């Protein structure tokens, strides 16, 4: 089955510290593996209250289920395609 790019948006009431980030990541990673998905990268806002994560997965539901099974909240998860600047363009 071809993999899709899945984006997950999360917000936090208090800034996300490194220990909590590691703990949540371990819980989600275990569930992702069970659903045939994998983390690719994350972007954490400078105030540490918002995060956007990219995954490769069969579909968005695999990532949603992984977060739910890990007991980790999220705002939304959606399928995306990669759109980037063409080589040599400004």
C-alpha positions as CSV (number, residue, x, y, z in Angstrom):
1,X,0.0,0.0,0.0
2,X,1.4,3.4,-0.9
3,X,2.2,5.7,2.0
4,X,0.6,9.1,2.5
5,X,2.0,12.2,4.1
6,X,-0.1,12.9,7.3
7,X,0.1,16.2,9.2
8,X,-1.0,16.3,12.9
9,X,-1.6,19.7,14.6
10,X,-1.4,19.9,18.4
11,X,-1.7,22.7,20.9
12,X,-0.7,22.8,24.5
13,X,-2.0,24.9,27.4
14,X,1.4,25.1,29.0
15,X,4.7,25.0,27.1
16,X,5.8,21.5,26.1
17,X,9.0,20.6,27.9
18,X,11.6,18.2,26.6
19,X,10.8,15.4,29.1
20,X,7.1,15.5,28.2
21,X,7.9,15.6,24.5
22,X,10.1,12.5,24.8
23,X,7.4,10.7,26.9
24,X,4.6,11.4,24.4
25,X,6.9,10.6,21.5
26,X,7.7,7.1,22.9
27,X,4.0,6.3,23.5
28,X,2.9,7.5,20.0
29,X,5.9,5.8,18.2
30,X,4.9,2.4,19.6
31,X,1.3,2.8,18.4
32,X,2.4,4.2,15.0
33,X,4.5,1.0,14.4
34,X,1.4,-1.1,15.1
35,X,-0.6,0.8,12.5
36,X,2.1,0.8,9.8
37,X,3.0,4.5,10.2
38,X,6.2,6.4,11.1
39,X,7.1,9.8,12.3
40,X,9.1,11.9,9.8
41,X,9.6,15.4,11.4
42,X,8.1,17.9,13.8
43,X,8.0,21.7,14.1
44,X,7.5,23.1,17.6
45,X,6.6,26.8,17.9
46,X,9.2,29.0,19.8
47,X,6.7,29.4,22.7
48,X,6.4,25.6,22.8
49,X,2.6,25.7,22.7
50,X,2.0,24.5,19.2
51,X,3.4,21.6,17.2
52,X,3.0,20.3,13.7
53,X,4.2,16.8,13.0
54,X,4.6,14.9,9.7
55,X,4.1,11.2,9.4
56,X,4.2,8.6,6.7
57,X,1.2,6.3,7.0
58,X,-1.3,4.3,5.0
59,X,-3.9,7.0,5.7
60,X,-4.8,9.7,8.3
61,X,-6.9,7.3,10.3
62,X,-3.9,5.2,11.1
63,X,-2.2,8.2,12.7
64,X,-5.4,9.3,14.5
65,X,-5.8,5.8,15.9
66,X,-2.2,5.8,17.0
67,X,-2.6,9.0,18.9
68,X,-5.9,7.8,20.5
69,X,-4.4,4.5,21.5
70,X,-1.4,6.2,23.0
71,X,-3.8,8.5,25.0
72,X,-2.3,11.6,23.3
73,X,-4.6,14.5,22.3
74,X,-4.4,16.4,19.0
75,X,-6.3,19.1,17.2
76,X,-6.5,17.6,13.8
77,X,-4.8,15.1,11.4
78,X,-5.0,15.4,7.7
79,X,-3.5,14.0,4.5
80,X,-1.2,16.3,2.6
81,X,1.0,16.5,-0.5
82,X,4.5,17.9,-0.6
83,X,4.7,21.3,-2.3
84,X,8.1,22.9,-2.4
85,X,10.0,25.5,-4.3
86,X,11.4,24.4,-7.6
87,X,15.2,24.0,-7.7
88,X,16.9,27.2,-8.8
89,X,13.9,29.5,-8.0
90,X,14.1,32.4,-5.6
